[in-house]
């Protein structure tokens, strides 16, 4: 079964990880990248877990798991070396409607960790529904070359002015042209200033070639190639 990709804000979300080994540390590392608040439950932990605990990045409880550890959890990862513990954690989570990932046991999971590519706020994920993590990792490596670091910078700059454009420009086609032109400039390496944003507004008022329903861009030197892979069709961007 294919799984629907749902992106959620993990910042300060209470995540419980049961298990303290290297595999569990891999999951913790992914969650830390998204600023989750992580509690690790395990009688013994690897050196990486101990380091994170020393720097205050995680909360470490060195004992066996008990049911009360799930209280208030938004997400749970069962990564114990004991399969019966993982199964117990999964059963409790499913009864309490808490999303749970059980490492190396597809049938006990209610969600999976995808293979991730991150460029700032741009996140690309690949999942095989738990069928083949190796294939997901291979696809991720293939995609990494097509996702330069500049995408993260572009997302940051576009996000900085997006609300201003949506608030100031009511016409959908004008908004589309502004976003296309702005993105082309950003991907070309230009920094965008507030004055330039105002210029985008003025330029679209003068432009008579942007017709409703067209997907072509205007301005050969300041447009995204809408016939290639960078075509953008969402007028709200």
Secondary structure in CASP SS format (residue, H / E / C, confidence):
PFRMAT SS
TARGET T0000
AUTHOR 0000-0000-0000
METHOD secondary structure of the structure
MODEL  1
X C 1.00
X C 1.00
X C 1.00
X C 1.00
X C 1.00
X C 1.00
X C 1.00
X C 1.00
X C 1.00
X C 1.00
X C 1.00
X C 1.00
X C 1.00
X E 1.00
X E 1.00
X E 1.00
X E 1.00
X E 1.00
X C 1.00
X C 1.00
X C 1.00
X H 1.00
X H 1.00
X H 1.00
X H 1.00
X H 1.00
X H 1.00
X H 1.00
X H 1.00
X H 1.00
X H 1.00
X H 1.00
X C 1.00
X C 1.00
X C 1.00
X C 1.00
X E 1.00
X E 1.00
X E 1.00
X E 1.00
X E 1.00
X C 1.00
X C 1.00
X C 1.00
X C 1.00
X C 1.00
X H 1.00
X H 1.00
X H 1.00
X H 1.00
X H 1.00
X H 1.00
X H 1.00
X H 1.00
X C 1.00
X C 1.00
X C 1.00
X E 1.00
X E 1.00
X E 1.00
X E 1.00
X C 1.00
X C 1.00
X C 1.00
X C 1.00
X C 1.00
X H 1.00
X H 1.00
X H 1.00
X H 1.00
X C 1.00
X C 1.00
X C 1.00
X C 1.00
X E 1.00
X E 1.00
X E 1.00
X E 1.00
X C 1.00
X C 1.00
X C 1.00
X C 1.00
X H 1.00
X H 1.00
X H 1.00
X H 1.00
X H 1.00
X H 1.00
X H 1.00
X H 1.00
X H 1.00
X H 1.00
X H 1.00
X H 1.00
X H 1.00
X C 1.00
X C 1.00
X C 1.00
X E 1.00
X E 1.00
X E 1.00
X E 1.00
X C 1.00
X C 1.00
X C 1.00
X H 1.00
X H 1.00
X H 1.00
X C 1.00
X C 1.00
X C 1.00
X C 1.00
X C 1.00
X C 1.00
X E 1.00
X E 1.00
X E 1.00
X E 1.00
X E 1.00
X C 1.00
X C 1.00
X E 1.00
X E 1.00
X E 1.00
X E 1.00
X E 1.00
X C 1.00
X C 1.00
X C 1.00
X C 1.00
X C 1.00
X C 1.00
X H 1.00
X H 1.00
X H 1.00
X H 1.00
X H 1.00
X H 1.00
X H 1.00
X H 1.00
X H 1.00
X H 1.00
X H 1.00
X H 1.00
X C 1.00
X C 1.00
X C 1.00
X C 1.00
X C 1.00
X H 1.00
X H 1.00
X H 1.00
X H 1.00
X H 1.00
X H 1.00
X H 1.00
X H 1.00
X H 1.00
X H 1.00
X H 1.00
X H 1.00
X H 1.00
X H 1.00
X H 1.00
X H 1.00
X H 1.00
X H 1.00
X H 1.00
X C 1.00
X C 1.00
X C 1.00
X H 1.00
X H 1.00
X H 1.00
X H 1.00
X H 1.00
X H 1.00
X H 1.00
X H 1.00
X H 1.00
X H 1.00
X H 1.00
X H 1.00
X H 1.00
X H 1.00
X H 1.00
X H 1.00
X C 1.00
X C 1.00
X C 1.00
X C 1.00
X C 1.00
X C 1.00
X H 1.00
X H 1.00
X H 1.00
X H 1.00
X H 1.00
X H 1.00
X H 1.00
X H 1.00
X H 1.00
X H 1.00
X H 1.00
X H 1.00
X H 1.00
X C 1.00
X C 1.00
X C 1.00
X C 1.00
X C 1.00
X C 1.00
X C 1.00
X C 1.00
X C 1.00
X C 1.00
X C 1.00
X C 1.00
X C 1.00
X H 1.00
X H 1.00
X H 1.00
X C 1.00
X C 1.00
X C 1.00
X C 1.00
X C 1.00
X C 1.00
X C 1.00
X C 1.00
X C 1.00
X C 1.00
X C 1.00
X C 1.00
X C 1.00
X C 1.00
X C 1.00
END
